Amino acid sequence: MDIFLGPLLNILLIVISFLRWAIILSVILSWLINFNIVNTYNQAVNMIGDLLFRITEPFLRPVRRLLPSTSGIDFAPFVLILILLFIEMVLGQIGFKFFGGRF
């Protein structure tokens, strides 16, 4: 069981970390687009924005449904990052408990 659970926890932590960074990059890119620093007519910017949207939106949509609507400020990325950090800490504690920090 240790042979299977340790690598599985590592992969889950990597995926959570990747998703957290994708959310942060998505927020930064949305700010750059909204303040007209980058242009979505640029094909590279459009492709990166579309990729980040496709990665993050399935996770952000349920959080947006639960949060009350605010005028112009989207708190869903912040809340989702907090949820992901909580899950990461729980998985870290599980790994520490079962593997003594060596997972």
Stockholm file with secondary structure:
# STOCKHOLM 1.0

chainA/1-103         MDIFLGPLLNILLIVISFLRWAIILSVILSWLINFNIVNTYNQAVNMIGDLLFRITEPFLRPVRRLLPSTSGIDFAPFVLILILLFIEMVLGQIGFKFFGGRF
#=GR chainA/1-103 SS CHHHHHHHHHHHHHHHHHHHHHHHHHHHHHHHHHTTSSCTTSHHHHHHHHHHHHHHHHHHHHHHHHSCCCSSCCCHHHHHHHHHHHHHHHHHHHHHHHHTTCC
#=GC SS_cons         CHHHHHHHHHHHHHHHHHHHHHHHHHHHHHHHHHTTSSCTTSHHHHHHHHHHHHHHHHHHHHHHHHSCCCSSCCCHHHHHHHHHHHHHHHHHHHHHHHHTTCC
//
